[in-house]
């Protein structure tokens, strides 16, 4: 299989993996915002977006929507008072609110 034809890389980490965790910060996933090197004329390992999913949370559809949204250049859906404050979007805080779609900017 030729992986170079795919633009996104997803890594599912082992359960209990804490490498990205800081004090008072639980995480479910982390993603680059778009490819690290978006220049298609100069392909390299940096030509892809990367997503890391927690082995404890990887099977949640909302997590895939949110993190792959970052891979597609989307930022968090915020409100005037909170970074994740738009609960109507997959890019907001949706963990306990069910699956949401992406909103138009």
trRosetta pair geometry for C-beta under 8 A, 3 or more apart (Angstrom, degrees):
i j d omega theta_ij theta_ji phi_ij phi_ji
2 5 5.5 68 106 -7 101 105
3 6 5.6 -54 -168 31 62 112
4 43 7.4 60 -161 170 110 145
6 9 7.5 112 113 -71 114 61
6 48 7.6 39 109 -123 75 122
7 35 6.7 -81 -175 -70 95 116
7 47 7.8 -92 -137 136 71 84
7 48 5.9 173 -178 -126 43 73
7 49 6.6 37 142 14 83 91
8 48 6.3 154 -105 -171 20 94
8 49 4.9 -20 -115 63 78 98
8 50 7.8 169 -163 -81 62 25
8 51 6.8 14 -179 0 105 110
8 68 6.9 35 -162 -133 159 93
8 71 5.0 46 -120 -178 121 147
9 48 5.1 63 -12 142 104 138
9 49 7.1 -174 28 88 70 49
9 50 5.0 -16 69 -110 105 69
9 51 7.0 176 92 27 55 69
10 50 8.0 159 -85 -161 32 48
10 51 4.7 -16 -112 70 73 107
10 52 7.9 166 -161 -84 53 25
10 53 6.6 15 -175 -7 98 112
10 68 7.8 -28 -84 -81 121 98
11 50 7.3 5 0 -170 106 93
11 51 7.1 178 26 91 66 54
11 52 5.0 -17 69 -110 102 70
11 53 7.1 179 88 23 50 71
12 53 5.0 -25 -110 68 67 105
12 55 6.1 97 163 -93 83 69
12 58 4.6 41 -136 -115 113 155
13 17 4.1 -96 148 50 121 158
13 19 7.5 -134 -148 25 152 114
13 52 6.0 35 -32 -175 115 97
13 53 6.8 -172 13 81 81 47
13 54 6.1 -40 57 -127 109 33
13 55 5.0 -104 95 -32 61 93
14 17 4.8 115 64 -48 75 111
14 55 4.7 -39 151 -32 17 161
15 55 3.9 -114 -62 115 46 119
15 56 5.2 97 -138 -68 77 73
16 55 7.0 -37 18 69 51 121
16 56 6.9 99 -46 -53 41 113
17 54 6.8 -165 59 -140 97 68
17 55 5.8 93 7 9 108 113
18 21 4.4 -56 -165 27 80 125
20 27 5.4 -59 104 52 116 156
20 30 5.7 -145 -150 -24 162 146
20 52 7.0 145 -36 99 146 141
21 25 6.0 174 -158 87 64 84
21 26 6.7 -2 -126 -115 112 39
21 27 6.0 -150 -89 13 73 104
22 25 4.4 28 60 36 83 130
27 30 6.3 7 175 -49 139 96
27 54 6.4 159 105 -55 75 124
28 53 7.3 -13 153 -152 66 70
28 54 5.2 -97 -151 16 39 125
28 56 7.9 -104 -124 81 69 89
28 57 4.1 -85 -147 107 93 167
28 60 7.2 -38 -174 49 135 137
28 63 5.2 -116 142 -119 124 124
28 95 7.5 164 -25 -100 157 118
29 51 6.4 1 -176 -175 113 95
29 52 6.5 168 -154 88 63 55
29 53 4.7 -15 -104 -108 102 64
29 54 6.4 -110 -64 -3 57 81
29 57 6.9 -121 -40 94 86 126
29 63 5.2 133 -17 -175 134 103
29 66 6.8 137 63 87 132 106
29 67 4.1 -75 136 -69 141 137
30 51 7.3 168 88 -153 47 52
30 52 4.9 1 56 54 92 102
30 67 7.3 36 63 -128 10 116
31 49 6.7 24 -178 167 98 107
31 50 6.9 -179 -147 96 58 50
31 51 4.2 -8 -104 -106 98 82
31 52 7.4 -168 -74 23 53 61
31 67 4.2 144 -37 -168 131 82
31 68 7.2 -160 -116 -72 160 27
31 70 3.8 136 91 77 124 132
31 71 5.5 -86 -179 -49 131 80
32 35 7.2 42 111 -141 132 14
32 36 5.6 -61 -165 -66 159 81
32 49 5.0 -155 71 -151 105 72
32 50 5.0 65 -2 44 114 77
32 51 7.6 -110 20 -64 69 56
32 70 6.8 157 87 137 28 110
32 71 6.9 64 70 -102 73 65
33 49 7.9 -86 126 -131 7 114
33 70 5.1 -84 -97 -173 62 86
33 71 7.8 -133 -135 -81 25 21
33 73 6.1 70 171 -128 82 42
33 74 7.7 -138 -142 58 91 34
33 75 7.0 17 -129 -85 135 67
34 38 6.0 -8 151 -76 122 120
34 49 5.8 -118 170 -87 18 115
34 70 7.8 -109 -22 156 47 59
34 71 6.8 110 -89 -172 24 34
34 72 7.2 15 -87 174 69 8
34 73 4.3 33 -63 -80 110 80
35 38 4.8 136 66 -85 109 65
35 46 7.2 100 165 150 90 59
35 47 5.6 -14 -171 177 137 36
35 48 5.6 -115 -126 -179 95 3
35 49 5.0 -89 -79 -52 49 70
36 46 4.1 -94 90 -163 113 84
36 47 7.5 -61 56 -40 78 13
36 48 7.2 8 15 65 92 48
36 49 7.4 149 -24 -102 67 43
36 50 7.2 11 -35 0 112 105
37 42 6.8 -86 155 94 128 102
37 44 6.1 23 52 51 154 103
37 46 3.7 70 -6 117 115 106
37 47 5.2 -51 74 -79 98 52
38 47 7.7 117 -104 -142 20 60
39 42 4.6 17 107 37 119 102
39 47 7.6 -90 65 -109 58 91
40 43 6.7 9 -161 -67 48 86
40 47 7.1 92 -108 -150 49 121
42 47 7.6 -173 98 -80 60 112
43 47 4.6 -23 -142 -43 65 162
44 47 5.5 133 49 -23 50 97
45 48 7.2 -57 -180 22 43 105
49 70 7.5 165 -172 112 131 77
49 71 3.7 133 124 -142 153 87
49 72 7.9 -77 -22 -45 171 38
50 71 7.9 176 38 -103 18 104
51 67 4.7 105 -147 150 124 120
51 68 6.4 -36 -67 -77 160 62
51 70 7.4 136 -96 68 101 110
51 71 5.8 -57 -49 -56 114 123
53 57 6.6 -129 179 84 88 86
53 58 4.2 98 131 -105 127 87
53 63 6.3 100 -135 140 111 128
53 64 7.6 -7 -94 -82 143 68
53 67 6.6 -147 -81 23 91 169
54 57 4.3 49 71 28 110 101
54 58 6.4 -153 78 -45 50 75
55 58 6.0 -16 -123 -13 29 119
57 60 5.5 -37 179 11 78 121
57 63 5.5 134 143 -76 107 162
58 63 7.0 -124 -129 92 27 145
60 63 4.3 80 82 -2 102 110
60 64 7.4 -179 95 -7 57 81
60 95 7.9 6 170 -134 155 73
61 64 5.7 -54 -155 35 41 111
61 65 6.4 42 150 -19 71 104
61 99 5.5 -16 100 -94 118 125
62 65 5.6 -53 -150 36 34 115
62 66 6.2 32 155 -19 67 108
62 90 6.8 -163 -153 -139 70 85
62 94 5.0 -148 -162 106 130 115
62 95 6.5 165 105 -103 146 38
62 98 7.3 177 -72 161 129 23
62 99 5.2 -142 -78 -99 85 64
62 100 7.3 51 -128 20 100 73
63 66 5.9 -56 -146 38 30 109
63 67 6.1 14 164 -6 67 111
64 67 6.4 -62 -137 45 24 99
64 68 5.7 11 170 -5 64 117
65 68 6.5 -68 -139 46 17 99
65 69 6.2 30 155 -33 59 107
65 90 4.0 -96 140 -157 120 138
65 94 7.9 -33 80 68 126 151
65 99 6.7 119 -11 -149 153 89
65 100 7.3 164 124 67 154 60
65 101 7.8 -111 -158 -119 138 32
65 102 7.6 -157 -178 -51 101 82
66 69 5.6 -54 -157 23 26 118
66 70 7.4 26 149 -17 59 96
66 90 5.4 -150 -76 161 62 84
66 91 6.3 139 -134 -103 74 42
66 94 6.9 -170 -66 37 121 116
67 70 5.7 -45 -163 26 41 112
67 71 7.0 43 141 -18 65 101
68 71 4.9 -42 -151 32 50 120
68 72 6.5 42 150 -12 68 102
69 72 5.7 -63 -152 44 34 105
69 74 4.1 -54 165 59 91 135
69 90 5.7 163 -50 106 145 113
69 91 5.1 -136 131 -79 156 96
69 102 6.0 163 -118 -95 117 113
70 73 7.7 75 -175 -57 34 6
70 74 6.1 -93 -82 65 33 75
70 75 7.8 65 -111 -99 74 28
74 91 5.3 -118 144 -88 122 142
74 102 6.5 -109 -100 -136 160 121
75 91 6.8 82 98 178 38 140
76 83 5.2 29 107 162 154 85
76 84 5.6 -78 -171 -89 124 63
76 91 5.4 179 -141 160 33 94
76 92 6.9 93 -178 -97 78 43
77 84 7.1 49 68 -151 66 47
77 85 7.6 -122 119 65 69 52
77 86 3.6 -89 143 62 104 123
77 88 7.5 -116 148 64 151 68
77 89 3.6 114 -42 67 170 140
77 90 7.7 106 -6 62 133 39
77 91 4.0 114 -18 86 94 94
77 92 3.9 -64 75 -54 109 86
77 103 6.2 88 -113 30 136 124
78 82 6.3 -165 -155 97 80 52
78 83 5.0 -56 -106 -153 113 30
78 84 6.7 -29 -101 -51 65 14
78 85 5.2 48 -168 33 51 94
78 86 6.1 22 55 -10 8 98
78 92 7.4 166 -73 -108 27 87
79 82 5.2 26 48 45 99 83
79 85 2.8 -89 14 113 104 135
79 86 5.6 153 -55 -56 80 66
80 85 7.5 -79 35 81 39 160
81 85 6.1 113 68 -91 69 158
82 85 3.3 122 68 -62 100 107
82 93 7.7 -42 140 -9 130 127
84 92 5.1 118 -180 -166 67 57
84 93 3.7 86 137 -43 124 91
85 92 6.4 -78 75 -144 22 113
85 93 7.2 20 -79 9 23 108
86 89 5.0 24 115 19 113 112
86 91 7.4 18 72 82 113 82
86 92 4.0 -137 77 -77 65 136
86 103 7.2 -77 145 12 140 152
87 92 5.2 -130 -84 116 27 142
87 93 6.3 -40 -97 67 78 77
87 94 6.6 135 -153 -91 65 68
87 97 5.3 174 -170 -95 108 175
87 100 7.5 -180 160 -62 52 157
88 92 6.9 62 41 18 44 145
88 100 6.2 160 168 -152 32 138
88 103 6.4 67 107 -67 99 131
89 92 4.6 101 62 -6 86 100
89 94 7.6 -121 92 -55 42 123
89 100 5.6 146 176 130 9 133
89 101 7.4 -62 -135 88 54 47
89 102 6.4 37 -156 -143 94 35
89 103 4.2 -72 -96 -6 114 111
90 94 6.2 -48 -129 -5 41 158
90 99 7.4 -1 -98 -170 98 63
90 100 4.7 -167 -62 86 60 84
90 101 6.1 -60 -26 166 110 10
90 102 5.4 -50 34 -71 115 58
91 102 6.7 53 -20 -124 105 76
91 103 7.4 -105 30 26 108 92
92 100 7.2 -12 45 69 98 157
93 97 7.4 94 114 4 68 124
94 97 4.8 -92 -149 58 59 103
94 98 7.0 -78 180 70 97 35
94 99 7.2 68 158 -121 135 22
94 100 5.0 -130 -116 11 144 116
97 100 6.9 11 106 -38 111 117
